[in-house]
Amino acid sequence: MDRAAPVTTMAEARKRREVRAPGAEEAFAVRAQVGDRLVVDGIDGHRVCEIVRLHRVDGSPPYVVRWLNGGHITLLYPGPYARLVRHSVRDTGGS
């Protein structure tokens, strides 16, 4: 089975923005799409949620997410220990 790999962590994206010249940060910022997943690492393991709605058209935070271990929906601003996993492209079986 082909699984999507983590793109980057939010901390890595912030570090890249700090090193770049003003205005260049947009090219390195993490941008999500509906269906992508966020994995949030913590001291008691990790939690996974799916992005169900974007508040901004450019895909930047905050995100409306559905947590996989309970199904509750919440607004999330990812922290430095969150990583984005891109949604794999599904075969639509059509044109």
C-alpha positions in Angstrom: 0.0 0.0 0.0 1.3 3.4 -0.9 1.3 5.7 2.1 1.9 9.5 2.0 5.0 10.7 3.8 5.1 13.7 6.2 5.8 16.9 4.3 7.4 18.8 7.1 6.9 19.9 10.6 5.5 23.3 11.5 8.7 24.0 13.4 10.8 23.3 10.3 8.6 25.6 8.3 8.9 28.4 10.8 12.7 28.0 11.0 12.9 28.3 7.2 10.8 31.4 7.3 13.1 33.0 9.9 16.2 32.4 7.7 14.6 33.8 4.5 14.4 37.4 3.4 11.0 39.2 4.0 8.5 38.1 1.4 10.2 34.8 0.7 8.4 33.0 3.6 5.3 32.3 1.5 7.2 29.8 -0.6 8.2 27.7 2.4 5.1 27.9 4.6 3.1 24.7 5.2 -0.1 24.8 3.1 -2.8 22.2 3.7 -5.7 21.0 1.7 -9.0 19.4 2.8 -8.3 15.7 3.4 -4.7 16.1 4.6 -3.9 14.8 8.0 -2.1 16.4 10.9 -0.1 14.2 13.3 0.5 15.9 16.6 3.3 14.4 18.7 3.1 14.7 22.5 4.5 13.1 25.6 1.7 10.4 25.7 2.1 9.5 22.0 0.6 11.1 19.0 -2.9 12.1 17.9 -4.1 12.2 14.3 -6.7 14.4 12.8 -8.1 15.0 9.3 -8.5 18.5 7.9 -12.2 18.9 7.0 -12.3 22.7 6.3 -9.9 25.5 5.6 -10.5 29.0 7.0 -8.1 30.6 4.4 -7.9 30.0 0.7 -4.1 29.7 0.8 -4.2 26.7 3.1 -2.6 28.3 6.1 -3.9 27.8 9.7 -6.2 27.6 11.4 -7.9 24.4 10.3 -11.2 22.8 11.2 -10.2 19.2 12.0 -11.9 15.9 12.9 -9.9 13.8 15.4 -9.7 10.2 14.4 -9.8 8.8 17.9 -13.2 10.1 18.8 -14.6 12.0 15.9 -14.9 15.3 17.6 -14.5 18.4 15.4 -12.5 21.4 16.5 -10.5 24.5 15.3 -6.8 23.8 15.4 -3.7 26.1 15.1 -0.9 23.5 14.7 2.0 23.9 17.1 5.7 23.1 16.6 5.2 19.3 17.2 2.6 18.9 14.4 3.4 17.5 11.0 1.3 17.6 7.9 0.7 14.4 5.9 -0.7 15.0 2.4 -3.8 13.2 1.4 -3.0 10.6 -1.3 -4.7 11.1 -4.6 -7.6 8.8 -5.1 -8.5 7.1 -8.3 -11.8 8.6 -9.3 -12.3 6.1 -12.0 -13.2 8.7 -14.6 -11.9 11.1 -17.2 
